[in-house]
């Protein structure tokens, strides 16, 4: 899972597991009460407008605040727009700083914290949530995300076991497969997802495409690690059919195309004016490699975005900045420093890869020692990573 892209990992699938934070619906006091006059537009926009109007009228209504914050978090995941997370935090403001808020607030606060890479605080909130509600599958699911991205695979596996006790089968299987896929059991994880996706087709309710996107994209990533490019491409395309606007899937597929040398397809996949930094990075890489006419201007635009993030102390996109610094700026030492700073915070295959690439380019392979030890300990599979590891170990 690439949390910086997912914005909450699979912890945003708030309506798809048991123990959801959603509470009872708001009921107007009279049939004549007008909640809001809505303009035409996407359903999520209309829902957000309606809920926002209600929370403005009644900011202390926990049920309404939870519904709106959940919607804002889900929108943040789909668009990779951090402003939606800020809106969600503002929605929860009446309870945000409470020492002992209701469990649904703990879970949503942790979801926002983890997307901002405040993993310690997120873990504390989630551990309190599951202690109070041991059957809260959403809390366990989000805790598994935090544990996995910070390198605690054993803890993540235990949390997924709790998820399986209450969540639907596809959620439980995908949770477990995300761990197996990076711990030496990729083939087993791939087959489990294949079976679960087939079996779940009659189990999912209308509108639950986000769950299938999550599972299908994860299976595509695992197919890459297993050196099955045809399967990976088929699955990435299938996931994009389900939701062509999902930023995480688009970025993962763009990485697949970049590795295959299909730069022109990346340029067609990602618009020049994308507001999503993680997607613009992939376009910048493709433009630079192919000599596109907008390569320099796109690179400058992305550089300015990273500078703005640094100016406000935002360190969420360190991995992306390291990639930009290595490939576009050709500053391998600076890229390695960024990659190592990122590695101290999160530990996933892409995080390992940029450390290895930067360490090799900077001729400082010893700097990748912790990553190499992690790969050995986890049994992480993947031809590209293993090739980089061999280069880093060369005398």
C-alpha positions as CSV (number, residue, x, y, z in Angstrom):
1,X,0.0,0.0,0.0
2,X,1.3,3.4,-0.9
3,X,-0.2,5.4,1.9
4,X,0.9,8.8,0.5
5,X,-1.2,8.1,-2.5
6,X,-4.0,6.2,-0.9
7,X,-4.3,9.0,1.6
8,X,-5.6,6.6,4.1
9,X,-4.7,3.3,2.7
10,X,-7.6,0.9,2.9
11,X,-8.7,2.7,6.0
12,X,-11.0,4.9,4.0
13,X,-13.3,2.1,3.0
14,X,-15.5,3.3,5.8
15,X,-18.8,1.9,4.7
16,X,-17.5,-1.5,3.7
17,X,-16.7,-3.2,7.0
18,X,-18.5,-3.9,10.2
19,X,-18.1,-1.4,13.0
20,X,-18.3,1.6,10.7
21,X,-18.3,5.0,12.3
22,X,-21.6,5.9,10.5
23,X,-24.3,6.6,12.9
24,X,-28.1,7.1,12.7
25,X,-29.3,9.4,9.9
26,X,-30.4,13.0,10.6
27,X,-34.1,13.3,10.4
28,X,-35.8,16.7,9.6
29,X,-38.1,18.0,12.3
30,X,-40.9,18.6,9.7
31,X,-41.8,17.6,6.2
32,X,-41.6,21.2,5.1
33,X,-37.9,21.6,6.3
34,X,-35.7,22.4,3.3
35,X,-32.2,20.9,3.9
36,X,-30.5,22.6,0.9
37,X,-31.2,23.3,-2.7
38,X,-28.6,21.5,-4.6
39,X,-27.2,22.2,-8.1
40,X,-26.6,19.5,-10.6
41,X,-23.4,17.6,-10.1
42,X,-21.7,14.4,-9.0
43,X,-23.6,12.6,-6.2
44,X,-20.7,13.0,-3.8
45,X,-20.7,16.7,-4.4
46,X,-24.4,16.9,-3.7
47,X,-24.0,14.8,-0.6
48,X,-21.2,16.9,0.7
49,X,-23.1,20.1,0.2
50,X,-26.1,18.8,2.0
51,X,-24.1,17.5,4.9
52,X,-22.0,20.7,5.1
53,X,-25.2,22.8,5.3
54,X,-26.5,20.6,8.1
55,X,-23.3,20.7,10.1
56,X,-23.2,24.5,9.8
57,X,-26.6,24.6,11.4
58,X,-25.7,22.1,14.1
59,X,-21.9,21.8,14.5
60,X,-22.2,19.8,17.6
61,X,-24.2,17.0,16.0
62,X,-21.8,14.1,16.1
63,X,-23.8,11.9,13.7
64,X,-23.7,14.6,11.0
65,X,-20.0,15.4,11.5
66,X,-19.0,11.7,11.2
67,X,-20.9,11.3,7.9
68,X,-19.4,14.5,6.4
69,X,-15.9,13.7,7.6
70,X,-16.1,10.2,6.2
71,X,-17.2,11.6,2.9
72,X,-14.4,14.1,2.9
73,X,-11.8,11.4,3.7
74,X,-13.1,9.2,0.9
75,X,-12.8,12.1,-1.5
76,X,-9.3,12.8,-0.4
77,X,-8.4,9.2,-1.2
78,X,-9.9,9.3,-4.6
79,X,-8.4,12.7,-5.6
80,X,-5.2,12.7,-3.5
81,X,-6.2,16.2,-2.5
82,X,-4.9,17.0,1.0
83,X,-7.4,19.9,1.4
84,X,-10.2,17.4,1.8
85,X,-8.3,16.0,4.9
86,X,-8.1,19.5,6.3
87,X,-11.8,19.9,5.8
88,X,-12.4,16.6,7.5
89,X,-10.4,17.7,10.5
90,X,-12.3,21.0,10.6
91,X,-15.6,19.0,10.6
92,X,-14.4,17.1,13.6
93,X,-13.1,20.2,15.4
94,X,-15.5,20.0,18.3
95,X,-14.0,16.7,19.3
96,X,-10.6,16.8,17.7
97,X,-8.6,17.8,20.8
98,X,-10.6,15.8,23.3
99,X,-8.5,13.5,25.4
100,X,-11.2,10.8,25.3
101,X,-13.4,11.4,22.2
102,X,-16.0,8.9,21.0
103,X,-14.5,5.8,19.3
104,X,-15.7,6.8,15.8
105,X,-13.8,10.1,16.2
106,X,-10.7,8.2,17.3
107,X,-10.8,6.2,14.2
108,X,-11.3,9.1,11.8
109,X,-8.7,11.2,13.7
110,X,-6.3,8.3,13.3
111,X,-7.1,8.0,9.6
112,X,-6.3,11.7,9.0
113,X,-3.2,11.4,11.2
114,X,-1.8,8.5,9.2
115,X,-2.4,10.1,5.9
116,X,-0.3,13.0,7.2
117,X,2.3,10.5,8.3
118,X,1.8,11.2,12.0
119,X,1.9,7.4,12.5
120,X,2.7,7.4,16.2
121,X,-0.4,9.4,17.1
122,X,-2.5,7.4,14.7
123,X,-1.4,4.1,16.3
124,X,-2.2,5.4,19.8
125,X,-5.7,6.5,18.8
126,X,-6.4,3.1,17.1
127,X,-5.1,1.1,19.9
128,X,-7.4,3.0,22.2
129,X,-10.3,2.4,19.8
130,X,-9.9,-1.4,19.6
131,X,-9.4,-1.6,23.3
132,X,-12.8,0.1,23.7
133,X,-14.5,-1.8,20.9
134,X,-12.7,-5.1,20.1
135,X,-15.1,-5.9,17.3
136,X,-14.5,-2.6,15.4
137,X,-13.3,-3.9,12.1
138,X,-12.7,-0.4,10.7
139,X,-10.3,0.4,13.6
140,X,-8.4,-2.9,13.1
141,X,-8.2,-2.3,9.4
142,X,-6.8,1.2,9.8
143,X,-4.4,-0.1,12.5
144,X,-3.2,-2.8,10.1
145,X,-2.4,0.0,7.5
146,X,-0.4,2.0,10.0
147,X,1.5,-1.1,11.2
148,X,2.3,-2.3,7.7
149,X,3.6,1.1,6.4
150,X,5.8,1.5,9.4
151,X,7.3,-2.0,9.0
152,X,5.4,-3.9,11.7
153,X,4.3,-6.7,9.5
154,X,3.7,-9.1,12.3
155,X,1.4,-6.6,14.1
156,X,-0.4,-5.9,10.8
157,X,-1.1,-9.6,10.3
158,X,-2.6,-9.8,13.8
159,X,-4.8,-6.8,13.1
160,X,-5.9,-8.4,9.8
161,X,-6.9,-11.5,11.8
162,X,-9.2,-9.3,13.9
163,X,-10.6,-7.8,10.7
164,X,-11.5,-11.3,9.5
165,X,-13.7,-11.8,12.5
166,X,-16.2,-9.2,11.5
167,X,-15.6,-7.8,8.0
168,X,-16.9,-9.3,4.7
169,X,-14.6,-11.8,3.0
170,X,-13.1,-9.6,0.4
171,X,-12.0,-7.0,3.0
172,X,-10.5,-9.7,5.2
173,X,-8.7,-11.3,2.2
174,X,-7.3,-8.1,0.9
175,X,-6.1,-7.0,4.3
176,X,-4.2,-10.3,4.6
177,X,-3.0,-10.3,1.0
178,X,-1.5,-6.8,1.5
179,X,0.8,-8.4,4.2
180,X,1.5,-11.6,2.3
181,X,2.4,-9.7,-0.8
182,X,5.4,-8.1,0.8
183,X,6.5,-10.9,3.1
184,X,7.5,-13.7,0.8
185,X,4.0,-15.1,0.1
186,X,3.2,-13.1,-3.1
187,X,1.9,-16.1,-5.1
188,X,-0.4,-17.1,-2.3
189,X,-1.7,-13.6,-1.9
190,X,-2.4,-13.3,-5.6
191,X,-4.4,-16.6,-5.7
192,X,-6.3,-15.6,-2.6
193,X,-7.3,-12.3,-4.2
194,X,-8.3,-14.0,-7.4
195,X,-10.6,-16.3,-5.5
196,X,-12.0,-13.6,-3.3
197,X,-12.8,-11.3,-6.2
198,X,-14.7,-14.0,-8.0
199,X,-16.6,-15.0,-4.9
200,X,-17.4,-11.5,-3.9
201,X,-19.2,-10.5,-7.1
202,X,-22.6,-11.4,-5.6
203,X,-21.8,-10.2,-2.1
204,X,-21.0,-6.5,-2.8
205,X,-23.7,-3.9,-2.7
206,X,-24.2,-1.3,-5.4
207,X,-21.7,1.6,-5.1
208,X,-19.0,-0.5,-3.4
209,X,-16.6,-0.2,-6.3
210,X,-13.9,1.3,-4.1
211,X,-13.4,-2.0,-2.4
212,X,-12.9,-3.8,-5.8
213,X,-10.5,-1.1,-6.9
214,X,-8.4,-1.6,-3.8
215,X,-8.3,-5.4,-4.2
216,X,-7.8,-5.4,-7.9
217,X,-5.0,-2.8,-7.8
218,X,-3.3,-4.7,-5.0
219,X,-3.4,-7.8,-7.1
220,X,-1.9,-5.9,-10.1
221,X,1.0,-4.8,-7.9
222,X,1.6,-8.4,-6.7
223,X,1.5,-9.6,-10.3
224,X,4.4,-7.1,-11.0
225,X,6.4,-8.6,-8.2
226,X,5.8,-12.1,-9.5
227,X,7.1,-11.0,-13.0
228,X,3.7,-11.4,-14.6
229,X,3.4,-8.2,-16.6
230,X,0.5,-9.3,-18.8
231,X,-1.6,-10.1,-15.7
232,X,-0.5,-6.8,-14.0
233,X,-1.5,-4.8,-17.0
234,X,-4.9,-6.6,-17.3
235,X,-5.6,-5.9,-13.6
236,X,-4.5,-2.3,-13.7
237,X,-6.8,-1.7,-16.7
238,X,-9.7,-3.5,-15.0
239,X,-9.2,-1.4,-11.9
240,X,-9.2,1.8,-14.0
241,X,-12.4,0.7,-15.7
242,X,-14.0,0.5,-12.2
243,X,-12.8,4.0,-11.3
244,X,-10.8,5.9,-13.9
245,X,-10.2,8.8,-11.5
246,X,-8.6,6.8,-8.7
247,X,-5.3,8.6,-8.1
248,X,-3.6,5.7,-6.4
249,X,-4.3,3.2,-9.2
250,X,-3.4,5.8,-11.9
251,X,0.0,6.3,-10.2
252,X,0.7,2.6,-9.8
253,X,-0.2,2.0,-13.4
254,X,2.0,4.9,-14.5
255,X,4.9,3.4,-12.6
256,X,4.3,0.1,-14.4
257,X,4.4,1.9,-17.8
258,X,7.5,3.8,-16.8
259,X,9.3,0.6,-15.9
260,X,8.3,-0.8,-19.3
261,X,9.6,2.2,-21.2
262,X,6.2,3.2,-22.3
263,X,6.6,6.9,-21.6
264,X,4.2,8.2,-24.3
265,X,1.4,6.2,-22.7
266,X,2.1,7.9,-19.3
267,X,1.8,11.3,-21.0
268,X,-1.6,10.2,-22.4
269,X,-2.6,8.8,-19.0
270,X,-1.9,11.9,-16.9
271,X,-3.0,15.4,-17.9
272,X,-0.4,18.2,-17.9
273,X,-2.5,20.3,-15.5
274,X,-3.1,17.5,-13.0
275,X,-3.4,19.0,-9.5
276,X,-2.1,15.8,-7.9
277,X,1.6,16.0,-7.1
278,X,2.1,12.3,-7.2
279,X,0.7,12.0,-10.7
280,X,2.5,15.1,-11.9
281,X,5.8,13.4,-10.8
282,X,5.1,10.4,-13.1
283,X,4.2,12.8,-16.0
284,X,7.4,14.7,-15.4
285,X,9.5,11.5,-15.5
286,X,7.8,10.4,-18.7
287,X,8.2,13.9,-20.3
288,X,11.9,14.0,-19.4
289,X,12.6,10.5,-20.7
290,X,10.8,11.1,-24.0
291,X,12.0,14.6,-24.6
292,X,8.5,16.0,-24.5
293,X,8.1,19.7,-25.4
294,X,6.6,20.4,-21.9
295,X,9.3,18.5,-20.0
296,X,11.1,21.6,-18.6
297,X,7.9,23.5,-17.7
298,X,6.4,20.5,-16.0
299,X,9.5,19.8,-14.0
300,X,9.6,23.5,-12.9
301,X,6.0,23.3,-11.8
302,X,6.6,20.2,-9.8
303,X,9.8,21.7,-8.2
304,X,7.8,24.7,-7.1
305,X,5.2,22.4,-5.5
306,X,7.8,20.6,-3.6
307,X,9.3,23.9,-2.5
308,X,5.9,25.1,-1.2
309,X,5.5,21.8,0.7
310,X,8.9,22.3,2.4
311,X,8.0,25.9,3.2
312,X,5.0,24.8,5.2
313,X,6.8,21.9,6.9
314,X,4.8,19.2,4.9
315,X,7.0,16.0,4.7
316,X,4.3,13.7,3.3
317,X,5.8,13.5,-0.2
318,X,9.4,12.8,0.7
319,X,9.5,9.7,-1.5
320,X,8.2,11.6,-4.5
321,X,10.6,14.5,-3.9
322,X,13.5,12.0,-3.7
323,X,12.5,10.5,-7.1
324,X,12.3,14.0,-8.6
325,X,15.6,15.0,-7.1
326,X,17.3,11.9,-8.4
327,X,15.9,11.6,-11.9
328,X,15.1,15.2,-12.8
329,X,17.6,17.3,-10.8
330,X,20.3,14.6,-11.1
331,X,21.3,15.3,-7.5
332,X,22.0,11.8,-6.2
333,X,23.3,12.8,-2.7
334,X,20.4,15.1,-2.0
335,X,18.0,12.4,-3.3
336,X,19.6,9.8,-1.0
337,X,19.2,12.1,2.0
338,X,15.5,12.6,1.2
339,X,15.0,8.9,0.6
340,X,16.6,8.0,3.9
341,X,14.4,10.6,5.7
342,X,11.4,9.0,4.1
343,X,12.6,5.5,5.0
344,X,12.7,6.4,8.7
345,X,8.9,7.2,8.5
346,X,7.5,4.5,6.1
347,X,8.8,1.2,4.8
348,X,7.1,-0.1,1.7
349,X,8.5,-1.5,-1.6
350,X,8.6,1.9,-3.3
351,X,10.4,3.4,-0.3
352,X,13.0,0.7,-0.4
353,X,13.4,1.2,-4.2
354,X,14.2,4.9,-4.1
355,X,16.8,4.3,-1.3
356,X,18.5,1.7,-3.4
357,X,18.4,3.7,-6.6
358,X,19.8,6.8,-4.9
359,X,22.5,4.9,-2.9
360,X,23.7,3.3,-6.1
361,X,23.7,6.6,-8.0
362,X,25.5,8.4,-5.2
363,X,28.0,5.6,-4.9
364,X,27.1,5.2,-1.3
365,X,25.7,1.6,-1.3
366,X,26.5,1.2,2.4
367,X,23.7,3.8,3.1
368,X,21.2,1.2,1.9
369,X,22.2,-1.3,4.6
370,X,19.0,-1.0,6.6
371,X,16.9,-1.5,3.4
372,X,18.8,-4.5,2.4
373,X,18.4,-6.0,5.9
374,X,14.7,-5.3,5.7
375,X,14.3,-7.0,2.3
376,X,16.1,-10.0,3.6
377,X,14.0,-10.2,6.8
378,X,10.7,-9.8,5.0
379,X,11.5,-12.0,2.0
380,X,10.2,-9.3,-0.3
381,X,9.9,-10.4,-3.8
382,X,10.3,-8.4,-7.0
383,X,12.8,-8.6,-9.9
384,X,13.5,-4.9,-10.0
385,X,14.2,-4.6,-6.3
386,X,16.3,-7.7,-6.2
387,X,18.4,-6.4,-9.2
388,X,18.9,-3.1,-7.3
389,X,19.8,-5.0,-4.1
390,X,22.5,-7.0,-6.0
391,X,24.0,-3.8,-7.4
392,X,24.0,-2.2,-3.9
393,X,25.9,-5.3,-2.5
394,X,28.6,-5.2,-5.2
395,X,32.1,-4.4,-3.9
